[in-house]
Amino acid sequence: MRHEKEEVAVLVRAVPEKSKKDGNGHAVGIIGINKHGELLRLYPLGFRYGEGLVDFRKNDLLEFTVTRPEHDVRWESRKVLSHVNLEKPLKEREIKELVLPLVTSIEKLNLKGATLGVVKPKILDLEIKVNSTEAYDRQQYFNLIGDFLEKGEKAARMPVEIRYFFKCEGENACRGHKITLLDWEFNEDVRNIIRDEQEPAAIESKIKKHFSDLMKERELYFIMGTHFTYGTWIITGLFWLEKNGKLQSSLSEF
């Protein structure tokens, strides 16, 4: 099978999933962008809990040895054989210049047959559903989210689910989309909120206030991706463009 080299800047770190090959390990996927402005989905990058998290952060430039995955027909997907952090993170300006030309709509992504994309949403509503207030540790929490991804909404539930109801900017005929947010950093923040709050109403209020405060100063962009099994769209990551033009993650790194 043909191997290729790709230099990719990290835009989204996906929620860790249980590794099918290593029963004690987990695997992480990323969505990144190469120097040609192409979005790529790269998986798997392995790590074990208790031995440190993955060796990269958003904006880091990684060199991957990749091949085409055996079972993933999405054309943006690559199977990772190895990776090296080049220790040359892209500046915020460079990320902005790569990402903003990609802004489109879900309608246009569907017409192209794309499974990754960037949209600028017009938020119509924010739905938060608190299914559990148990203070899970990081591994338990991500295991639950991994089950949600693998089995679907009817078979597995995340402790806290958040969905945006929105229209894509520039699509006047769009009736709106209601799509689940799955973002590693978001879920880490939610886990921390649950440690401090046990009342579902208080958890919901804190999450809504967090996003409301951000929206006052910044413009929101969604990094979109499709579900491997069901082909439905998921919001895989949030990015914010500040009024001074700086592009940054919505939530704190950890």
Secondary structure, 3 states (H helix, E strand, C coil): CCCEEEEEEEEEECCCEECCCCCCCEEEEEEEEECCCCEEEEEEEEECCCCCCCCCCCCCEEEEEEECCCCCCCCCEEEEEEEEECCCCCCHHHHHHHHHHHEECHHHHHHHCCCEEEECEEEEEEEEEECCCCCCCHHHHHHHHHHHHHHCCCCCCCCEEEEEEEEECCCCCCCCEEEEECCHHHHHHHHHHHHHCCCHHHHHHHHHHHHHHHHHHEEEEEEEEECCCCCCEEEEEEEEEECCCCEEECCCCC
